[in-house]
Amino acid sequence: MTVNEVAILLEELAPIHYAQSWDNVGLLVGSKDWRVHKVYIALDATEEVICHAIEEKADILITHHPLIFNSMNRIVENDYVGKRVMMLMEHHIAYYAMHTNYDVCRMGQLAEKKLALTQSVILEECIEGEQDKGIGRMGMLKESMNLQTLALIVKDAFHISNVKTFGEISTLLNIVAVLPGSGKDDIDLAVEKGADVFISGDIDHHSGIDAVEKGICVIDAGHYGIEHIFIEDIALYLKGHTGTLEICTEPKNEPFMVW
């Protein structure tokens, strides 16, 4: 296969035109004509991840978060982004990112399934007239439960070591809003739509306590904590749609530790 053929497959799952205007997705490094035999999939294109891709002799690296967000005036090794671009080019590794286009088309639905929500709908609609495309999901728990019980379910569902909660742990919950990644800007939308609890990542102190004052509990499962489901999903998708590619994935590795 070529890089272009891999890109076509990925864009069938999450078309580029669904990306937010500020985002930078698609083929960011390399040539569409390069041959691909081995794929490496990760959440972020850190130097460590790129080293792993090099060790695996991968031909293309696919991540959720783009390595290149803003315009670059120079690509030099003493720049932390430029150095990684140089590493990819030096080892002939193409680089593809699928960020908010994947969020809109896939991420929320995956998170919803992990939590076994029913009667689900889009939380934040992004495309007028497309009710199955948007950021985050809302749905019903199969049975009422308190905040503590749901927090433990979230830890188990996403295989993470810890979560942070805001709200009384005995609060009874029925309606869940889940937004993988950094979701504090959508807390008010979740309140407006009647959610009992908001599950996301990167919830700061004031956003959390303010949410409770507005009548909604919060479970902060971390940015990586939920979004790492991208890695397995893309691996399974490519395995199911190609018969020749070798698929390698970055081992699960939470970016920080809580002591």
N, C-alpha and C positions, 0 to 999 in steps of 0.2 A: 504493500500500500504506500501511497504518498502522504505527505503532511496534509495536502489539500483534501484527500479522501477521508482522512481522520477528521478534519475540520468539518466536512460536510455531514458526517455522522453526528458529531457533537451539536451542530447547528440544527439538525432535525429534532434533537431533544430540547435544545434551548436556543432558538433563533436569536441572532445578534440584535435584531431590531427591538427586542424586548428589554434591552439594557437601558438603565437610566442615562439621561443626557450627560451627566458628569462622569460616567464610568468609562473604563478603557478595557475592552474585552476583545476576544478573537486571537488571531495569530500575532504575537507581539515581537517574536524573535525568530529569525530563520527564513527559509524559503519554502513555499508551498510545494515545490517540486522535489524536495528531499525525500528519500525513501525512509519508511518507518517499519521496523521489525519489533522494536520493544518500546513500550510506553511506561512512563513513571508518573504516578498520580499522588498529589499531596494537597494540603489546604493552602499552604504558603510557600513561596519560592525563596526560602531562606538559603543562606550559604550552605548550611548543613544539608538541606534537602537537595540542593544542586550537586553537592559532593556525592550524596547517595545515588543520584541519577547517573553521575559520571561513573561511579563504581559498578553500577549495574549495566553500563554501556547502553543506556537508553537513547533512543533517537528523538523522542519528544517528551517534554515535561508538561503536564496539565495540572493547573491549580485553580482553586476557586478565587482567591484574592490575587489581583494583578500585581506583578512586580513593578510595572511601570504605570504610574497614575498620571503624573504631570509631564509636561514637555521637558526634554533633556537637552541642555546646551552642549554637553560634552559627555563622552563615555570614557572614563579613565579609572584606573585601578584603585586610586585613593578615594573614590566616591563609593559609598556602600551599595548603591544601586548599580552604578556603572560597572563595578567589579563583578557583580553577579551576571550582568549581561555579557561581559567579556568571557566569563567562565563558560557560559552556554555556547557562545560563538566558537570559542577555541576548541570545544569538544563536539562541535557540529550537532548540538542538541537544539531542536526547535522548541519554542515555548508558546503555549496556548493558555489563555485565561478565560474562564466563564463565571462571571460574578453575578451582577444583578439580573442578567438575563436568566441565569439558572435559578436565582431567588424567585423571580416572577413565575417561572414555568414549573419548578420542581421542588425547591427546598421546603416550602411550607407544607406541601402535600406529604412529603416524606416524614416530616416531624409529626404531623397529625396522625399518620399511621403508627408511628412508634408509640404514641400515647393512646391509640385505639379510640380516637374521638368519633362521635357519630353526628349526623346532621350538620356536617361542616360546611362553612362558607369562607370566602376570601375575607381577610381582615381589612387590608388596604387595597382597594381596587386601583389598578394602574392603567388599564386599557379599557376604554369605554366600549361596552357591548360584548366584552369577553369576560364572563363571570367566573371562568376557571383559571384566569391569569391574574396574579397580584402578589402582594407581599404579605406573608403570614396567613394563618388560618384561625378560624373560631369554630368550636364545636362543643358537643355535650360529652361529659364523662358518662361511661356506662352505668355508673352508680355514684351517688353522692359520697364525698369523702372529705376529711379535713385537710388543712394545708400541710400538716406534717406527713400524712400518708401520701399525698400527691408528690411532695418533695422527694420522698424515698422512691416513688415510682419513676420520677424523672431521672434520678441518679441511675437506676437500674436500666431504664429504657435506652439511655444514651451512653451507658458504660462510663460514667464519670465519677470521680472520687468525692466530690463535694458540690453542694449548691448553697446559695444564700437566699434566705427568705425574708420578706417584709410582711408583717401582719401577724395577728394572733394565730398560733399553730392549731388551735381548735376550731378556727373558722370553717364552716361548712361550704363546700364548693360544688358547683354543677357545671358552669359554663367556663370554658377555657379559651383564652387567646394565646397562641404561640407564634413567636416571630424569631426565628434563628438569627444569630448575629447580634448586632447592636440595635436594640429596639426601643430605647427610652422615649424617643420622639413619638412613638405610637401608643404610649400609655393612655393618653386622653382619648384616642380613638377607641381603644378597647373599653374604656369606661363608658363612652357614649353608646357603644353597641351592646352594653349589658354584660360584659364578662365579669366573672367573680375573681378570676386570677389571670395574671399576665406572666407568661413564661418567655424569657429572652436572655440576653447577655449584656454585659457592660452597664449594669444599672448602678448609678452612683448613689451616694448617701441621700442627697436631697430629692432625687427623682423617686427613690424608694419610699421614703417617709411621706412625701407628698402624695404618692399613689394611694397609700393606706388612708390618708385623710380624705381622699376622693372616693373611698369605698371599694377599692380593689386590692387584693393581695398580689404579691410579686414573688416569683421564683427566678432568681438569677442563676442560670446554669452555665454561664460563661460564654464568651464569643466562640472559642474553640469547642466548648463542651457540646453544643448542639451541631454546629456546622461541620464537624468532622465526618458526619454521615455522607457528605459529598463524596468522599474518597471511595468508600465501598460502592456507592451508587454508580459512579462513573466506571469503576472497574467491572461491575456486573453488566452494565450496559454495553461496554465495548466487547466484553467476552461473548455476549449474546448476539452481537452484530458483526463480529469478525471471526474468521476461523483460523487466522494465521498470526495475529498479533500476540506477543508475549506481554502480559500485564504485570507490572510491579507497583506496589503501593507503599507509601511512607508508613512505618509503624506508628500506632497511636502514641502520641507524646504530648501531654498537656504542657503548654508553654510556661506555666508557673507552678509553684508548689505552695500549699497552705500548711503551715506548721501548727 
